C-alpha cells in the first residue's frame, strides 16, 4: 500500500493544523513558510521540502537510517507553481517519490543491506498496476454497479448521483477496513507522527520529541482530505456531464481523473490558505474528521523518526540556499540516543 501523507510540499505556505486539540493555527505568527509535507512508509517517514527529499526509517537494531537527496527537473520546475497544472504534477510526484520511499523503507525495516535503487521500468510498472486497480475499483466499478438503475429509475441525474455516493462509500470502506491490519496501523501511526512534526515546525515549536508529541494528528493539507475532495469533485463533475453513451461514460471516468485531481488540489490549497475563517473550517471539517481513520497516535520512537526525516530535509534545503553542493550518497544511520 502507498504510504499516507500530505499532498503538498511546495512553496508559499499559509497555515497548518494546530495543537493537541486539532485546532488550526497560523504558522509562526502568520509568517510565510514553505510547505513541507511527506508520506508515512514502512517503519518510517518520507519528507519533501522545497528542493530536497529525505526518508528516515527505523532499523531492526533500533537505529534510524536516513537517506536524503536533492530534487531536480519536474519536481522543482516552474510548472509546479502553475495553478491546475501543479496538481497533476504533485499527484505524479506523490506516486513516484512515494514508491521509491516505500521500497527503501521495506528493505531497511526488513534488515536488508542497501541494494541498488529500483529501475525506472520497475517503478513505472508498479505505479501503472496500482493506478489501474484504483481506477477500476473506484471510478469504473461504480459505473458498472449502477448502470442497471437507469432503466429502473428513469432519472439519469439520480443514477449518476448514486454512482458518486457509491464511489465515496467504497473509499470510506477501503480506508476503514485496511485500518484493521496490524502493519497498516503502524503506517497510520507514522502518518500521525509526520503530521505532528509538520504541525510543530509550522508553529515554530522545537523539533524535539516531547514538544512534537503535544501537537495533533490532523493537518489541513493531508492526502486523506485530498482523496475525499476528489470523491466529492468527481460526483459534481459527473453529474454535470449527465448520462452519455455507455462507452463515453466509462471513458470519461478515466480520462478526467487528472483534471479532477488538479481541481481537488487547488481546493485543498485554498482551504489551507484560508483556514483561519470559520466557514472554511466548517466546510472542510469532514476531511479533518476522516484523518481519524488514517492516523493513529504515534509513540515517541515514531515521532523521533519523523523528526529525523524533516531535519534532513531542512538541512538539505538550507545547504542548497547557501550555495553548498547537495549531497547524494549512501544512507546514514543515526544513533537514536544522539
N, C-alpha and C positions, 0 to 999 in steps of 0.2 A: 504494500500500500504506500502511496505517496505520502510524504510527511506533511503534517498540518502546520500552517503558519500564516503569516501576514502576507497580503497581496502586494504591498508597496514598499519600495526601498529607494525611491527616487529623491529628488531634491525639493526644496521649498516646502518644508513640513508646516503643519498647522497645529495639530493637537493630538494628544494621546488620551487614553483612558486611565483613570487615576488610581486612587488609593485602595486600601483593602476592601472598602465597601463597593468598589467598582464604579465610582462616580468619575465623570470626566474632569480633567483639569488642564489648563493651558500649560505648555511646557516652558519651564524656566521663566516665569513672569511674562509669557506671551512672546518671547523671542523666537525668531525664525530659526529652525533647525532642519538639518537634513532628515529625510525619512530613513530610518533603519528598520529592517524587518528580517524575517527569516522563516525557517521551517523546522519543525521537530522531525528528527530521524531516529534510527535505531540507537538507543542509548546515547543520544546526543542532540545537538542543535546546530543548524547552519544559519549563519547571519550574513546579510548582504548589506554593504554600505554604499557610499557614493561611487567608489571605484575599486573596491576590494570585496572579496567574499572570504569567509572562514568557516570551517567545520570543526567543532570540538566534540569528541566522543570519549566516553568513559571506557577505559580498558579493563579487561577482566582482572588485572592485578591491582586496580584502584587508581592508576594514573589517568591523566586526561591527555589524549593525543589531539593536537591542534594542527590543522592544515590550512594555510592561508595563501591566497594568490590574487594578483590583480585581475581586473576585468577589462576587456577590450572590445572593440568592434561594436556590434549591435547593442551590447549590454550597457554601453555608456555613450552611444551616439546621439546626435541631435534629434533623431526621430523619437527618442524616448521622452521628449518634452512636448511632442505634438499631441494635442487632445484627440481622443478616439484611437489614433494610431498607437499611442503608448500603451493602451490597454491590451491590445493584441500582443505587443512586444513583451509586456510584463507576464502575460499568461504563458507565452513560449519560454521565457526566462525561468519562470517558476518550474516548468516541467523539466527543462534541460539541466539547470543547476540543481534542482531538487533530486533528479535521478542520479546525478553524479554523487551528490552528498549521501544519498541512500545506499548506493553501492559501497562507498568508502566506509560509512558507519557500520554497515553489516559486517564487513571484513574485520574492522577494528574490534567490534563488540564480540566477535567470534574468536578473537585471538589470532587471526590470520596475519602473517607478516605482510608488509606492504607489497602489493603487486602492481603491475602496470595498469594505468588507468584504462577503463573500458574504451574500446574503439567507438568512433562516431557512428559506425554502422550498427553496433550493438545498442547504443543509446537511442538512436532513431528507431530501431526495431522495437524496443521495449515501449517507448513512448507511443509508437504507432498502434501497437496492440492495446495499450491502456486507453488511448483515445477512442479506438474502435469499439471497445467494450462499453466505455462510458456513454458514447453516442448511441449505441444500440439499446442500452438499458434505459437511459434517462431521456432520450429525445425520440428515437424511433419507436421504442417499446410502447409508450403511452398512446402513440398514434394507432398502432396495431390493436391495442387493447380496447380502444374506444371507437374504432371505425364502424362497428356494427350499430352504434347508438343512433347514427343519423337517420336510419330508416325507422327506428323506434320512436325517436323524439320529434323528428321533423324540424329541428331548430339547429342550424349549423353553428351559430354562435355559442349556444349552450353546450354543444358537443365539444368544441374547441376549449371552452372554459373548463369543462370536466377533465379534458386531457391535461390542461395545465395544473389543475388541482392534483390529479393523479401523479404527475411528474414531481410536484412538491412533496407529496406523501411518500413517494419512493425514495427521494433524497433523505427525508427525515428518518424513514425506517432504516435505511442503509447506515446512516450515522449512528443511530441508536443501537442497532444490532452489533456493529463491529466494536462498540464500546464494551461489550461483554468479553472480548478476547483479552487475555492477560497481557500479551505483548503490545496490543494496541492501547490498553490502559496506560502502560508505561510511556508509550509515544505521546499520549494525551497529557501525561504529567510533564513531559519535557516541553510540550506545547504551552502549558501553563507557565513553566519556568522561562520560556522565551518571552512570553508576554510580560511577565513581571519584570524581567530585566530591561526590556524596552521601556516599559512604563516608568521604571526608576530612573533610567537615563534621561528620558524626556522631561521628567520632573526635576532634574538636577540633583538627584539623591546619589550618595556614594554607591559605587558598584561593588558592594560588599554583601555577603550572603544575608546577614541579619537585616540590612537595610532593604534589600530587594524583596525579601520574604514578606515585608509589610504591605506590598502592593497587591492588587487584584489580578485575577487571571484573564480578565476581559480586555480587549483592545478594539478601538473603532475601525482599524484597517485590517482586521483579521480575515483570513481566507474563508472562514466559515460563513461570515456575513456576506462575503462576495458570492459564495455558492447560493445562498438564499436569495440574494439580489438577482442573480442570473435566472433562477426559477421564476421569480415574480416578473422580471422584464420579459422573459420568453413568453409567459402567459399573455401579457399585454400585446406583444408583437404578433403572436399567432392568432389571437382573437381579431386583431385589426386585419390580418390577411384573409380571414374568413375560412371558407371551406373550398379550396381549389380542387383541381383534379387529384386523384389518388397519388399519382407518381410525383406531382409537384408538392403535394402536402408532405410527403416523406423527404423529398429533396430539400425543401425549404428548411426543415428541421436540422439538416446537416450543414448546408452552406451558410446559414445565418448565424451559426454558433460564434464565429469571430466577431460579427457585428454586435451580437447580444453581449458577449464578453466585454467588448470595448465600451459599450454604453454603461454596463454594470460597473466597470472600473471607475468611470467618471462619476457615477453616483456615489460610490464608496469614498472617493476623494472629496466630493462635495460634503458628505456627512462629516468627515474628519475635519474639514476646514471650518465648518460652522457648528461644531459640536457644542459650543457654548450656549447655543439657543435652545430653549426648552422644547420647542416644536420639532426641531431636528432630532433631539434625543428621543422624543416620543415616537417619531416616525421610524427610527432605526433601532428601537429597543428590541424588536424581535431578533435581529441579528446578534445583539449582545446576549440576549437570553439563550439563543441557540449555542453559544460558545460554552454553556454549561455542559453540553454533551461532548464537545471536542477538547475540553481541557479538564485536567484533574489537579488538585493541589499538589505541587511538587515538594519533594523533600530537599533538605539543604544541599545534598550531593548533586541533585539535578540542577538546582539553581547555580551551583558552582560551575557546572559545565556550560550553562548558558552565558554566564558572566565571562568565562574564558573565551568563548566564541565572539562575543561582542567586543571585548577588549582587543582581540586580534584584529578585528575589522577596523576599529578606531585607530589602532596603531598603524595599520597599513594605509588608511586614508590620510592620517597625519603626516606620515613619511612621504606620501605622494605629493601632498600640498607643499611640503618643504623642499621638493625637488630631488629627494633622495631616490635612488633606484629601487623599484619594487622587488621584493624578494619572492622568488618562486623556487621552492626546493622541497626536500623531504619533510614530512610532518614531524613536529617536535612533540615530545612527551613532557607534560607539565606535572611536577610533583604537587599533588593536591594539598600538601602541608605548607607549601611555599606561599 
